[in-house]
Amino acid sequence: MKLRLLSLYPDQMNIYADRGNIIFLQQRCNWRGIDFEVTRCGIGETFEPADFDLIYMGGGQDRDQKLVASDLVETKRESLVAAKDDGAVILAVCGGYQLLGSSYQLAEEEIEGLGLVDLRTVREPGPRLIGPVAIEVDLDGTKRTVAGFENHGGRSYLGPGAKPLGRVESGHGNNGGDGFEGVTEDNLFGTYLHGPLLPKNSWLADHFIKLGLEHHHGGTVELEPLDDTFESAAHESARQAAFSDR
């Protein structure tokens, strides 16, 4: 079996070690004997949506995010819409998450986003939303806790047609007010949790691997269980940090 991952803007959108999400996905595939292929796609480059099962974009600093936003709209939006419609997995973290929406505010400027989901990000008075965070999600019929770290100045608001990734158990979430975190639609997922996200939540990594393999090969894929002793300890540490920070 093979999983084909496209890494968008790996040089610009890799703040807080979010590249570790790709490394973690690759290692879990390697342990199972699944071929894992990574393709980089940067500024000015295009891609064929049918060539990939999982598309990943991390977060970046404001200047890089602004540069990437323009390129996304001009050179990649059409392909991303086609990939989403075809059922490919799209995972966007922090700055990448903000770019999924219709717009986000940078200082006094409003930047056009991809418009893949009903979401907008604005700047409001108040401090940055920083710290450990835990959210309750239900992606496969079972409620689970996803734990991580958030650090964002923008406040994201979902429109009436958007579904949050989870409900905030501890931390700030999308905007520190409505109790929601992230967004999900079909096989698209956006979240503020990083640092990186997946090594602290191995079951979530496996969820994305499963969806990606099913996109590539069709049918239902059952993943071989792994010894997640260390991964479970990492999750528990992140979860405890979120609740002890209350």
N, C-alpha and C positions, 0 to 999 in steps of 0.2 A: 504494500500500500504506500501511497505517497501523499504528502501534504505540501502544497505550494503556497508560500507566504510572500506577500509583497510588503516591503518596508518603505513607507512614504517619508521622505525627507529625514533620513537617519542622521544626517550631519547637523541639521538645524533643530530638529524636534526630538531632543534626547536629554532634556534636563532631568535631574533627580534620578539618573541611572535607569530610565524607563526602557532602555535597550535590553535590560535584564529580563523583560517579559519574553522577548524573542528567544534568548538563550535558554530560558526555562522551558518554553514550548519545544524547542529543538531537543533538549536533553530528554524530556519525557517521551518524545517520539523515538529517539535513539534507543532508549531502554526497551522499547517495545518492538524494535526492528522495523519501524516505519521510516521510509525515506522522507527527509525534510529538506526542502529547497527554498532558499531565501534569495529574493531579487530586490535590489535597491532601486528606488526611483526618486530622483531629485528634481530640482528646479529646472523647468524647461523640457523635461522628459515626459513622454506619454507611455501608456501601457494598454495592453489588450485585456479587457475585463475577464474574458473566458479562460485566461491563462492562470488564474489564481483562485485559491480556495479561501484564503484568509488575508485580509488587508489590515495593516497596523500603522497607526500614527500616534506618536507620543506628544509630549508637551515641550514648549520652548519659551525663550525670553520674548518680551514684547516686540523687539525689533525683528526677530526671526519670524515670529508669528504673523506679523504684518506682511512680511515678504512672502511667506508661504501662502497666506490667504489669497493674495492676488494670483499667484501661480496656480493654486488649486482651482479657482474659478475659471481661469483662462485655458488651462491645459488638461485638467483631470476631472472636472465635474461630470462631463458626459459619460466617461468611463466608470466613475464611481456610482452613478445612478444605474448604469447597466449592470454592474456587479451586484449591487444591492437587489435589483429586481430579479437577478438570476439566482439569488440565495447564497451568495458568497458571504462569509463572516467578515464584518467590519468592526474592528475594535479601536476606539479612539480615546486617548487619555489626556486629561487636563486641557492644555491648549488645543490639542487635536479634537477633544470633545466639544469645546466652544465653537470650533470651525464647522461642526456638523449642522449648526443652526442657520437661521436666515441672516443673522448679523451679530456682531459683538462690538462693544464700545471700547476704544483704546484712547485714553485721555479724553479729548473733546471730539475725537473722530469716530464715526461709525463705519466699521469695516464689513463689507459684504461677505457672507458665509456661503456654504455649499447649498443650504436649503434642503438637506436630506431628511431632516426632522423638524417638527414644529417647536422651535427653541430659539430664544434670544438671550444674549448675555449683555448686561449693562454694568456701569460703574455707579455705585451709590456711596454716600457718606458712611464712614465706619472703617474699622481695621480690616486687614486681610483675614481671611478665614483659614486658620492654620491649626494643625494638630492631628493627633490620632483620631480615626473615625471608624465606626462600625455601622453597617447597614444590613437590614434583613431583606433577602431576595428570594424569589420563587421562580426558578427558570426551568425546572424539570419536575414540577409537582411536589417538591419538598422545600420547605422553608429552611434557609440556611443563613448564617452570618458571614458576610464578607468584611474583612478588616484591612485597614491600610492607613494612609497618611494623606492629608489634603493641605494645599497651600495655594490659595487663589484670591486675587483681588476682585475679579469679576463675579457678579451674581447672575446665575442662569435661571431662567424661568421657562417652564414648559407651557406650551399652548394647550388648548382643550383637546387637540388630537394626539397628544404625545403621552407616552406611558413611562413613568420613572423606572429606572433599573431597580431601585429598592427604597425602603423606608428607613430613615435615619434612626438608629438606636442610640448612638452617641456621636457627638461631633456636630458639624455645621451642615454639610450636604450642599445642595445646589446654590442656596442663597442664605442659609442661616435662619429661614423663617417658616417655610412651608412644610418642612419635615421630609422632603424628597431628596434623593440623590441619583444622579445620572439619568440616562434615557435608554430605552430599548424599543426596537421595532423590527419585527421579523428576526433576521440574524445580524442586526446592527446593534452595537453596544457602545455607549459613551459614559465615561465616569471621571470624577475628579481624583479617585484613589490612585496613588502612585507610590513610587519609592523603592522598587517597583511593586506592582499589584500582584502578579500571579505567583511568585514564590511563596507568598503568605497565604495563598488560597488555591491549593493544588487542584481541588475538585473543579474550580472554575476554569483553570487551564485545560483540564480534561474535557470539560464541556465544550470549549472552543475547538479543541482537537477533533472531537467526535463530530461536531457540526461541519467542520472543514472537510473531513474525510467523507462524510455523507454527501457533501456537495460535489466532491470529485468523483466518487465511485458509485453514488446512488445507493438506495436501500438503507437499511439500518446497520450501524456499526456498533459493536460492543468492544470496548477497550479492555485489554488485559490489566488486571489490578496490579498496582505497584506497592512496594513497601514505603509508606509515607510517614515513617516515624519522625524524621527530621522536619518534613514539611508540616506535619501536624503541630510540632513544637513551635515552628515559626508562626503558624496561624494563631496558636494560643497566646503566644507572646504579644502579637499585634492586637489581638482581641482584648487582652488584659490591659494593655496600654490605653486603648480607647476608653474603657470603662473606668479605669483609675484616674483618667484625666478629667473626669466630670467635675 
